[in-house]
Amino acid sequence: MQTTQAKRPVRRTKKVTCDECFFRVNLLCALDLDEPCATFRPSEAQLRPPQQLRFVFRQERSTRAAWAFPSADEQAALHA
């Protein structure tokens, strides 16, 4: 039984260097390594934090509590 496999084109990945790192380009890197570290980010990324959600205040509700302590008179009647 023969199996045929479609040949995929071999992609050559460009080897990254520290000189292409966002942190090195913006003078934020404190490491002196020969190869890129685990925190490598491409300098084109323009790193920005995600936009925060807006905080919206709710209107205060004027509802009664679902449960309240009995008044002093009610407590006295229970224990009398």
N, C-alpha and C positions, 0 to 999 in steps of 0.2 A: 504494500500500500504506500503510495507516494503522498507526501504532504507538500503543498505549495504554500509558500508564505510570500506575501507582498513585501517587496523590499522597501524599507523606509529610507528616505534620504538622511544621511548622517549629518546631524547639526553640530557644528563646531561652536562651542561656547567660548566667548571671549573671556580670557582670564582677567579677573578684577584685581585692581591694585589699590593700595591705601590712598594714592593720589586721586582716585575717583570717588572716595568716600565723602559723604556729606559732612561728617565731623572733622575730617582732615581739611577739607576745602574751607570750612568756616572757622578754622583754628580752634576747634573744640576737643580735638583728640589729644590725650595725654600719653598715649602709648607709643613706644618706639619699637615696632615689630617689622619683620621682614615680609610678612604676609598679612592679608586682611584678617581682622578679628571677627568674632561672632556678632558684633554689633554693626557690621558693615551695612551701610545704606547708600544707595546711589546718590550722587550729588544732585541729580536732576529731580529728585523726589520732592524737594522743597517741603520738608517735614513741617507739618502744622498739626496742632492738637485738634480733635474733632470739636465741632461747635456744640456748646452746652445747650441743654434744653432751657426754655424760659420757665421761670417760676411764676405761677399764677396763683394769686391769693383767692381763696374761696370766700363767698359771702358767709358770715357767721349765721348759723341757724338758731332760731329761737324755739327749740323743741324741749319738751320735758324729758328728763332722764327716764330710762326704762324702769329703773328701780331706785328707790330712795329709802333712807332709814326711817323707821317709824318715829313719829313725834313723841315727846315725853309723855303726853297724855295716853297715846296708844300703847306705849311700853308699860305704863303703870297699870293700864286695864288688862294687859296680858298677864302680868305677874301678880295681880291682886287676887 
